Every structure is written in structure tokens, then in C-alpha cells.
Amino acid sequence: MYKEDLSYGLFLSDRQLDFLSNYPQGFDRMKCFATFLQLAVKEPTHYEKKEYSVDLTPGQFAISEVELAKLWKCNRKTASKIVDMFHEVGLVSSVPNCPTTVFTVHCVASWYIGDDAIRNTHYSRHLQVEQRIKANHKNADAVVGSVAKDANEESSLSLSSDKIDMG
């Protein structure tokens, strides 16, 4: 199930990280999260089960809650509650269909397999991250604009990370 050269480009909020690292009643949420990451397809895939079929895109996977319960060694109700908690923090979403559920992973921006990057079209940035990115672009544009304005004076620009909020 593991690929040696597979890496994940993840973006997690503090709330999501806290959720993953805290597991009351001895249930390891990180193990569940790893399941979602590993099951997500990395290339467009046609999925069929009984009389149901769906085309999955990178970042999605199809599995029933009964199958998740078997993977996680718990009962179906517990698996259902865990899925609901993952929904609440915005790590995944799902659309139930008989006899399975299509899950979408939102916190993976991309996968890296060897030298190839696979983008997750379902990746959604958190509002705070989006605001930081916009602020960084505004700061960078202001600095670049300043350089363009001063170009006639043959000035040069060196941009350091302390000029742009990276965090």
C-alpha cells in the first residue's frame, strides 16, 4: 500500500492539527487520516461496485462505512461518528450513495511521486491561509512596483523573507 517515492503536500490549520493529534477514548485519528490519504486516487479512476459506478478524480475515493469500520477495527456507528468529525474540521467531505460513499480529501494540495506533481483539484485553502497569500502578493507587488518606479535610477532589489509574511 505504500509507495517509496510518494510524498504529500498538506495544508492543515491549527484546529485540524489539534484534532488529528488528540485522540480520546484511545482511537487514533491520525490512523484514520492516513487511511483517507492512502485511499485517495492519484489519477482519474473509474470505480464500479454492484450497480453503481462513478468517475473519481485525484483526491477522491469510494468506500462504504462498513469497509472503513473493518479497516479501523471498530463498529460502523463509530466509523460514522469519526467521518462526521473529519467533516466538521474540513479535512474531508463525502456524498453517500448506495452501496458506497464517495469521499473527497480537501487538505492535500498535491502529491509528489518521483519527479511528478499531481494537483488535487479538490484542495481548498482555509480563509486565513488565503488572506496571508493575498497579503504576501500585495507586499511583493508593492516591492516590485517600487523597483519598476526606480528603474530609471539603476537601482537593484534584493528580496528577503523578512519583507514578506510567510506565516
Secondary structure by P-SEA (a helix, b strand, c coil): cccccccccccccaaaaaaaacccccccaaaaaaaaaaaccccbbbbbcccbbbbbcccbbbbcaaaaaaaacccaaaaaaaaaaaaaaccbbbbbcccbbbbbbccccccccccbbbbcccccccaaaaaaaaaaaaaaaaaaaaaaaacccbbbbbbcccccccc
